[in-house]
Amino acid sequence: MARKTSKSARTVTSATRAGVKPKPVSKRAPAPAAKKKPKLLSGGNPQIAKGDGDAPVRAYIAAIPGWKRDVVRRLDEVIMQAMPDASKAIRWNSPFYGIAGQSWFLGVHCFTKYVKVAFFDGASLRPVPPVESKQPKVRYLHIHEGEAIDTKQLAAWVKQAITLPGWGAA
């Protein structure tokens, strides 16, 4: 026979009398798991787990602090308008854009004083993006706080970049 004790929500049974205590029954629903904010790495670059698709890139953008969030959001819009079928992913705590099954053509990374757009075969673009890299094929565009993004030029580079070999496999 089972009976409830008045001091707890435990049920007294023959198992309880034998020294085996059941776990207390909670009357409250379990608390929802709190969402942890992504850790910010140097320069305010969010640490986001590797992942494919729009969701991890959106999580990256949402975690960027200050003015850089608006810059990266706008970059994402321009890239996707220029190449609606582009694949997105987070690799090495940075958004990458590419062609499914082919290669990555572009990456974005936040630094303390600017947002870097990396064109993996940028030396083949016309006009060539302004910032050189140690790798001969790679070229960068740096966007500093308060600078306007030349969306027409960026879209033209994206349209050119998708026709080039790019980097790695998407």
PyMOL commands that set and color helices and strands:
alter all, ss='L'
color gray80, all
select helices_A, chain A and resi 14-17+42-44+54-63+67-82+122-124+151-161
alter helices_A, ss='H'
color red, helices_A
select strands_A, chain A and resi 3-4+11-12+51-52+87-91+94-99+103-110+114-119+131-132+139-144
alter strands_A, ss='S'
color yellow, strands_A
deselect
rebuild
show_as cartoon
